């Protein structure tokens, strides 16, 4: 199975570490963030992993070159231009070798997610994109209709919603996004088309999801038991040791 780790970010919330190191290598209870994600993927059976790099790219590449991997590891180089989450995935498309679906995982998310089960659900559901979600508390929620298709996005604090005309019915579900998802061949084709339409190389993947591209199905895998910690900020790093004990 194939996966991609989004590890190119600047990690501005993790300064001063990221003034001299990449975010992906920040220690999480003594182990680099990237290593924890790669081990989780390998434990779930992923044997082909792509890692994109930009900020202090050479340090990540050196780390990967000296790592005893249980998977084939390929680097997607974004040194010349940081492409954000959407552009980064599209930039790596040629590295997928037509091997779909691809699981995409943000480097700063620790979780107990059963990633093999997520892939299996994606294939069974017939989705083009499957977003891993949970019912946890969050000010920002994705809205899915009764058939499990993405319908919108809501910020409960600011009241902002996408689309602006979004109307939420009692049959809809409001769920928190995990930063983990699966994209199939149809999803990649739609992503490429979207990039062409907006004329941008760098763009967030959520902008693509919330463009509600025609002809594809963006669904969800709701995991009530999902435990998740965003370790992209200092306060969360301090919680990581205790969090890891209960994964």
C-alpha positions as CSV (number, residue, x, y, z in Angstrom):
1,X,0.0,0.0,0.0
2,X,1.1,3.5,-0.8
3,X,1.1,6.6,1.5
4,X,2.3,10.2,1.4
5,X,3.5,12.1,4.5
6,X,3.2,15.9,4.2
7,X,6.4,17.1,5.8
8,X,7.3,20.2,3.9
9,X,5.8,22.8,6.2
10,X,7.7,25.7,7.8
11,X,6.5,24.9,11.4
12,X,6.3,28.5,12.4
13,X,4.4,27.6,15.6
14,X,7.4,25.5,16.7
15,X,10.0,28.2,16.8
16,X,12.8,28.4,17.9
17,X,13.3,24.7,16.9
18,X,12.3,25.4,13.3
19,X,14.8,28.2,12.9
20,X,17.5,25.6,12.5
21,X,15.6,22.3,11.9
22,X,12.6,21.1,9.9
23,X,9.3,20.7,11.8
24,X,9.2,17.0,10.8
25,X,12.2,16.2,13.0
26,X,11.0,17.9,16.2
27,X,11.3,15.3,19.0
28,X,8.0,13.9,20.3
29,X,8.7,12.3,23.6
30,X,12.3,11.7,22.4
31,X,11.5,10.4,18.9
32,X,11.3,12.6,15.7
33,X,7.8,13.4,14.7
34,X,8.4,12.0,11.2
35,X,9.6,8.7,12.7
36,X,6.5,8.2,14.7
37,X,4.3,8.7,11.6
38,X,6.4,6.4,9.5
39,X,6.3,3.7,12.1
40,X,2.5,4.0,12.4
41,X,2.2,3.6,8.6
42,X,4.6,0.7,8.4
43,X,2.8,-1.0,11.3
44,X,-0.4,-0.7,9.3
45,X,1.1,-2.4,6.3
46,X,2.2,0.5,4.1
47,X,5.3,-0.5,2.2
48,X,5.7,2.5,-0.2
49,X,5.9,5.9,1.5
50,X,6.5,9.3,-0.2
51,X,7.7,12.2,2.0
52,X,7.6,15.8,0.6
53,X,10.3,18.2,1.8
54,X,11.0,22.0,1.7
55,X,12.2,23.6,4.9
56,X,15.7,22.2,5.8
57,X,15.0,19.5,3.2
58,X,18.6,18.2,3.5
59,X,18.1,17.3,7.2
60,X,15.0,15.2,6.4
61,X,16.7,13.5,3.5
62,X,19.8,12.7,5.6
63,X,17.5,11.3,8.3
64,X,15.7,9.1,5.8
65,X,18.9,7.9,4.2
66,X,20.1,6.6,7.6
67,X,16.8,5.2,8.8
68,X,16.3,1.4,8.8
69,X,13.0,1.4,6.9
70,X,10.5,-1.4,6.5
71,X,9.2,0.4,3.4
72,X,10.4,1.9,0.2
73,X,10.8,5.7,0.8
74,X,10.7,8.3,-1.9
75,X,11.3,12.0,-1.4
76,X,9.2,14.6,-3.3
77,X,11.4,17.7,-3.4
78,X,9.8,21.1,-3.0
79,X,13.0,22.9,-2.2
80,X,12.4,25.6,-4.8
81,X,8.8,26.4,-3.9
82,X,6.6,25.4,-0.9
83,X,3.5,24.0,-2.6
84,X,1.1,23.8,0.4
85,X,-0.9,20.6,1.0
86,X,-2.8,20.5,-2.3
87,X,0.0,21.5,-4.6
88,X,2.4,19.2,-2.7
89,X,0.2,16.2,-3.5
90,X,-0.2,17.1,-7.1
91,X,3.6,17.6,-7.4
92,X,4.1,14.1,-6.2
93,X,1.6,12.5,-8.7
94,X,4.3,11.1,-11.0
95,X,5.8,9.3,-8.0
96,X,2.5,7.4,-7.3
97,X,3.1,5.3,-10.5
98,X,-0.6,4.9,-10.9
99,X,-0.7,3.0,-7.7
100,X,-4.0,4.1,-6.1
101,X,-5.5,4.7,-3.7
102,X,-3.0,6.8,-1.8
103,X,-3.3,7.5,1.9
104,X,-2.2,11.1,2.8
105,X,-1.1,11.9,6.4
106,X,0.0,15.2,7.9
107,X,3.3,14.8,9.6
108,X,2.1,16.6,12.8
109,X,-0.8,14.3,13.6
110,X,-0.5,11.5,16.2
111,X,-3.5,9.1,16.3
112,X,-4.6,5.6,17.0
113,X,-6.3,5.4,13.5
114,X,-6.5,2.0,11.9
115,X,-5.1,3.2,8.6
116,X,-5.5,-0.2,6.9
117,X,-9.2,-0.2,7.7
118,X,-9.5,3.3,6.3
119,X,-8.1,2.2,3.0
120,X,-10.4,-0.8,3.0
121,X,-13.4,1.4,3.7
122,X,-12.4,3.8,1.0
123,X,-12.3,1.0,-1.6
124,X,-15.6,-0.5,-0.4
125,X,-17.5,2.8,-0.3
126,X,-16.6,3.7,-3.9
127,X,-15.4,7.2,-2.9
128,X,-12.9,9.2,-4.9
129,X,-11.7,10.9,-1.7
130,X,-12.3,9.6,1.9
131,X,-11.7,12.0,4.8
132,X,-11.0,10.5,8.2
133,X,-13.3,12.3,10.7
134,X,-14.4,12.0,14.3
135,X,-17.1,13.5,16.6
136,X,-14.5,15.2,18.8
137,X,-15.0,18.9,19.9
138,X,-13.7,21.4,17.3
139,X,-14.6,24.9,16.3
140,X,-14.3,23.9,12.7
141,X,-16.5,21.1,11.4
142,X,-17.0,19.4,8.1
143,X,-20.7,18.8,7.1
144,X,-21.8,15.6,5.5
145,X,-25.2,14.8,4.1
146,X,-27.3,11.7,5.1
147,X,-25.5,9.8,2.3
148,X,-22.1,10.6,3.7
149,X,-21.1,13.0,1.0
150,X,-19.2,16.3,1.8
151,X,-21.7,19.1,1.9
152,X,-19.8,22.0,3.6
153,X,-17.6,23.5,6.2
154,X,-18.5,25.6,9.3
155,X,-16.6,27.7,11.8
156,X,-18.8,27.8,14.9
157,X,-16.9,30.7,16.4
158,X,-16.8,33.1,13.5
159,X,-19.9,31.8,11.8
160,X,-18.1,31.5,8.5
161,X,-19.4,28.7,6.3
162,X,-18.6,27.2,2.9
163,X,-20.4,27.4,0.7
164,X,-21.9,30.7,1.9
165,X,-25.3,29.3,1.1
166,X,-24.8,26.2,3.3
167,X,-27.9,25.1,5.1
168,X,-27.6,22.3,7.7
169,X,-30.5,19.9,8.2
170,X,-31.1,17.5,11.1
171,X,-30.0,14.6,8.8
172,X,-26.6,16.1,8.3
173,X,-23.6,15.3,10.5
174,X,-21.0,17.7,11.8
175,X,-17.6,16.1,12.2
176,X,-14.0,17.1,12.9
177,X,-11.3,16.5,10.2
178,X,-8.2,14.6,11.2
179,X,-5.7,15.7,8.6
180,X,-5.7,12.1,7.3
181,X,-7.4,11.0,4.1
182,X,-7.4,8.7,1.1
183,X,-7.4,9.9,-2.5
184,X,-8.1,7.7,-5.5
185,X,-7.3,8.0,-9.2
186,X,-10.5,10.0,-9.8
187,X,-9.7,12.3,-7.0
188,X,-6.3,13.0,-8.4
189,X,-7.7,13.7,-11.8
190,X,-10.1,16.2,-10.2
191,X,-7.3,17.8,-8.2
192,X,-5.2,18.3,-11.3
193,X,-8.2,19.9,-13.1
194,X,-8.8,22.2,-10.1
195,X,-5.2,23.4,-10.1
196,X,-5.5,24.2,-13.8
197,X,-8.7,26.1,-13.2
198,X,-7.3,28.3,-10.4
199,X,-3.9,28.7,-12.1
200,X,-1.9,28.2,-8.9
201,X,0.9,25.7,-8.1
202,X,0.5,26.2,-4.3
203,X,-2.8,25.8,-2.6
204,X,-4.4,24.1,0.4
205,X,-6.1,20.7,-0.2
206,X,-9.1,21.9,1.8
207,X,-9.8,24.5,-0.8
208,X,-10.0,21.7,-3.4
209,X,-12.3,19.7,-1.2
210,X,-14.6,22.7,-0.6
211,X,-14.8,23.5,-4.3
212,X,-17.1,20.5,-4.4
213,X,-15.7,19.2,-7.7
214,X,-18.3,17.8,-10.1
215,X,-18.2,14.1,-11.0
216,X,-16.4,12.8,-7.9
217,X,-17.6,11.7,-4.5
218,X,-15.8,13.1,-1.4
219,X,-17.0,11.0,1.5
220,X,-16.0,10.3,5.1
221,X,-14.9,7.5,7.4
222,X,-16.3,8.5,10.8
223,X,-14.3,7.0,13.7
224,X,-15.9,7.5,17.1
225,X,-13.0,5.8,18.8
226,X,-10.4,8.1,17.1
227,X,-7.9,9.6,19.5
228,X,-5.8,12.4,17.9
229,X,-3.3,15.0,18.9
230,X,-2.0,17.8,16.7
231,X,1.6,18.0,17.7
232,X,2.4,21.1,15.5
233,X,2.3,23.4,18.5
234,X,4.4,23.6,21.6
235,X,1.6,23.0,24.1
236,X,0.7,19.7,22.4
237,X,4.3,18.5,22.4
238,X,4.2,18.8,26.2
239,X,1.1,16.5,26.2
240,X,2.5,14.0,23.8
241,X,4.2,11.7,26.4
242,X,0.9,11.1,28.3
243,X,-1.0,10.8,25.0
244,X,1.3,8.1,23.6
245,X,0.8,6.0,26.7
246,X,-2.9,5.5,25.8
247,X,-2.6,4.8,22.1
